[in-house]
């Protein structure tokens, strides 16, 4: 059976995991939109950057000669060094089109070769080549989807003769999302562990330890070992439980006091006569002074399981050490087990030869001390 603190921790951690999972799900959905927006901005920026680099590297106009695309005096068709250089600078895929056809590109086809000679998608061709507009958005590039940017290439007379393209793979977007989610997950794990540790500390110190003190007090009360009220502090509910328990202790102490006063009154009438001594034992009231050094009270006066010789040994030790002693101290002095010694001490306490009181330390259970009368 799990303890209360385990139930509370499981409930708390389950709630935290559910909350974290929901948060990560919402964050992932949100980050997807943010990643698309970031890729779109990157495509627009990279288009402008690459156009400026091409214009400064290859001054002159765009034109077509002998079926090939030129920029100034430089042939651009099959100029893979140019597109590879731009790709390294931006991290994008880069393509230059003559009309609808790729003439220089970093895009690879399914066979691993450059996709030279393949055509741009129809919707992009319509918007860029025919309408003369820049296209930024998702586009199908040789069977894969990219966040892309397409800008028309114009000859000196203003005619559109080609397209310049940069594309950002969905892997880039996924990388942004994954990196963000990993960061949030790590932060969530750290916070969860921190909350769990703080909760464990609070439960242990504020609830479990208080309940444990009350439980020990209840056990002592059940065995007749509790003589003082317990003192615990905590939440309102814990303090209410403490008050209820101490009321029970107070009532028991009142009842015990009445019994003790009656016992003392009866004991005053007991002399040193052996018959009276035995009667005192039988009725349960006697002082240690009524016993001789041998502890002779008669086997018939002992409860079942106790014997005269062992009692005499314990009585001699108590008479030699007339001070408050614990069962452990007596057991060590007479070389008997603590359980055995405790039975004789409780018999003597019940007989009125000893009284007991609880000694409270800073930590742990209180110690029961037996005081000779």
N, C-alpha and C positions, 0 to 999 in steps of 0.2 A: 504494500500500500504506500503510495507516494505521500510525502509530508506536505504540510500546508505551503511551505516556501517553494517546493517543487511545482505545485499546482499554480501558484501565483506567477512564478518565473515562466512556466510553459505558456500560460495565458498571455503574459506580457510579450514574450518573444514571438509567439504566434501573431499577435496584433502588430508588432513591429515589422515582421516579415511580410504580412499582408499589406501593411501601409507602404513599405519599401517597394514591393512588387507593383502596386498600383502607381506609385510615384514614378518608377522607372518606365512603366508602360506609357504613362502620360508624357513623360519627358521624351521618350523615344519618338512618339507621334509628333510632339512639338519640334524636336530636333530634326526630324525628316524635312519639315517645311523650311526650317532655318538652313539646313544643309543645301537644299535646292536653291534658296535665295542666295546663299554664299557662292554656289557654283555659277549662278547666273551673273552675279557681279564680277566674278573672276573671268568669265568668258568675255564680258564686255571690256574689261580692263586689258586682257591679253590680246584681244583684237586690235585695240588702239596701239598697244606697245609693239606688237609685231609689225603692224603697218608702218610705224615710225622707223623701226629698225631696217625694214626692207627699203624704204625710201632713202634713208641715209647711206645704206650699204650699196644700193644699186640706183643711183640717180637716173632720172629719165622717165619716159612714158611707157605705159603698157601697150604692147601691140602684138599682132600675129604675123609671123613670117614663115612661109613654107610649112604651114600646119603646126608650127610650134609657138609657144608663148614666150615673149621676151619682155625684159624690163630694162629700158635703155639698150646698151649694147650686149647685155648678158642674157643668155638663154636660160629661162626658168624651167621649161619642160625637162623632166628627168633630173632636175637639180636637187638631188636628195640631200646634199650637204646643207643646203639652205633650210629645208624643213626639219632636218635632224637638229641643226643648231637652235632653231626657234623652239623645238620641242624640249630640248635640254634646258633652255632658259625658263620656260613657263611650266613645264611638267605636263603640257597638254599634247593631244594628238594634233598634227598640223597637216593641212592639205591645200594645194593650189590647183584650181580647176581651169581648164580652157573650155569655155562653154559649160556643158554639163559633165564633162569628162575629167577625171583625175589625171594630172600630168606630173605631179610630184606630191608624195604623201608619206606619212609615217604609219598610216593605217595598214594593217596586215589582213589578208584574206584568210580563209580557212586552211589553205595549204602553207601558210606561214610567209608567203611572199608579199611584197608591197602591192596594194590594190590599185596599181596603175591601170588606167583604161576603164575603170568602173565609174558609174554615173551617180550623181547626187540624187537624193530622193525627190519625187515629183513635187511635193508641197513646197520644198525649199527652192527648187528651180522656178516655180511659179512666182514666189514672193521676191526672190533675189534677182534672177535673170530677167524676168518679164516685168515685174512691178518696180524693180530698182530699189528695194528696201533692204535694210539690214534685218537679219533674222537671228533672234536670240531665244533659245528654248530647247526642249527635247527634240532630238532628231534621230532617225534610224540611219546608222552609219555602217554599211556593209553587214547588216544583220544584227548589230548591237546598238543599244540606246545610249546616247551621250547627251550631256547638257552642252549645247553647241552654240557657236556664234559664227554667222556667215555674213560677209560683206562683199558687195559687187566690186569687180575690177573694171575700171573704165579706161578706154583708149583716149588718146589726146582729143579726139572729136566728140567725146562724151558717150560713145556707144559702149554698152556693157559687153565685155568679151570673156569674162571669167569670174571666178569666185575665190575669195580667200577664206579659209575655215580654221577655227580652233575648236577642239572638243575636250570636254572633261568627262572622264569615265564615271559611271555610277559607283565604281570602287572608291573614288575620291569622296563622294557623299557618304558612302558607307563608313569610310575611315573616320570622317568627322563625327558621325553618329556613334560609332563604336568607341572612339576615344573619349567622347563626352560621357557615355554610359558607364564605361569602365571607371572614370574618375568619380562619377556619382556613386557607383557601387562601392568603391573603396571607401569613400567618405561615409556611406551608409553603414558599412560593416564596422568602421571605427566607432561611429555614433551608437550603433546597436550594442557593441561590446561594452562601451562606456556606460550606457543606460542599464545594461544587464548587471554590471558590477555595482553600480550605485544602488540599483534595486535590491540586489542580493544583500548589500551592506545594510540598507534600510530595513529589509525584512528580518535579517538576522538580529540586528541591534534593537529595532523598534517593536518587533512583534514576537518572533520566535523565542528570543531569550526571555522576554517577559512571560510568555505562556509557559516556557520551561520552568521558570521560577515558581509560578503558580502550581504547575503540575507536581514539582518536587514537594511543595508545601502540602498539596492534597495528599500525596503518598505518606508524608510524615504524619499528617493529621489522622490518616486511616490507621497507622500503626501506633499512634499514641506518642509520637516523638516530637510533635510540634508544640512548643510552649509560648511562642511569641507570634505576633502578626507578621505577615510578609510585607515587604516594602518594594514595590515596583513602580516604574513611571513609564508612561507611553501615551498612546492615543486615548481619546475619551472612552472608547469601548474597553480598552485594557484596564483603565483606572476604575471603571464601573465593575468589572470582574473582580479586581482587587478588593474593592469595597465590600462586595457581596461575600467574598471569601473571608475577609477579616471579621465580618459580622458573625459568621459561623464560628470562627476561632474565639471571638469574644464571648459568645454564648457558652461554648464548651469550657472556656476558662472560668466563667462564673459558676457553672455547674461543678467543675472540678474543685473550685475553692470551697464550695459548700461541703462537698464530700471530705475535703482535707480538714476543715474545721471540726467536723464531726469526728473524724479519725483522731485528731489531736486530743479532743475532749475525752474520747474513750481511752487513749493511750496513757493519759495522766493517771488513770485508775489502775494501771498495770504495775505490779511489783516485780520483784526479782524471783518470785516463786516460779519453778519450772512449769508448773501446770498453767500459771497465768501467762508465762512466756509462750507456751505452745498455743494457748487460746488466742494470744495476740497474733501469732503467725497464721492461725486458722482464719481469723477474721481479717487478716491482711494488714495489721498495723503494728509496727515494731521499730525501735531504733537500733542502730549498730551497737550501741552500748549494751543492749540486752543479750548480745551474743558473746560467748567467750572466745578466746583465741582460736579454739578449734571449730568455731562456728556451729556448736552442737545445738540443733533445734529438733533433732529427731527425723529419721527418714520419713516417718508418717506425715511430717509437716511439709515435706518437699513435693512440688509438682512432679508428675511423671516425666522421667527423662533426666532429672537432676539427682545428684548423689551427694552424700554428706562430706566425703573427703574433698571433692572438688570445691564445694562451697566453703569448707574450712580454709582451703588454700587461698581462695579469693578474699575471704574475710580477713585473714592475716595480712594480706597485701594492703587491703583498704585501711586497716587499723594502723599499719606502719606508714601509710602515706595519706594522712588525713587532709586531703586537698581535692579540689575538683579534678576528676580524671575522665578521659574518654575511654571507650571500650577498647580502642586500639592500644592505649597506654597500659591498661590493665592486662590485656592479652599478652603484650610483650613482657610485662613483669612476671606473670605466672607461667609463661611459655605454653599458652593454649591458643586455640584459634579464636579470632574475633567473634565469630558467630556463636561459639560455645559460651564465651565470657559474657556476651551481650544477654544471653538468656538468664544467666545467674544475676547479672546486674539488674535486669528488669524485674526479676523475682524479688530481689532485695528492695528495689524501688517500690514495688507493689506492696511489700510487707511494711513499708514505712521506715526501713533502715537507711535508705538513700533517697535523695531527691535529685531531679535532673533539670537542666536548663540548656537552652540553645546558645551556642557561641557563633556569632556571625563574623565571617572574614570579609575581605574585599572582593574575593572571587570564589566561585564554587559553592557547594552546598554547606549549610551551617553544620557545626560539630556539636553533638550532644554530649554534655559533661555530666557526670554523676558525682554528687556531693554527699559525703557521709553526714549523718545526723547524730 
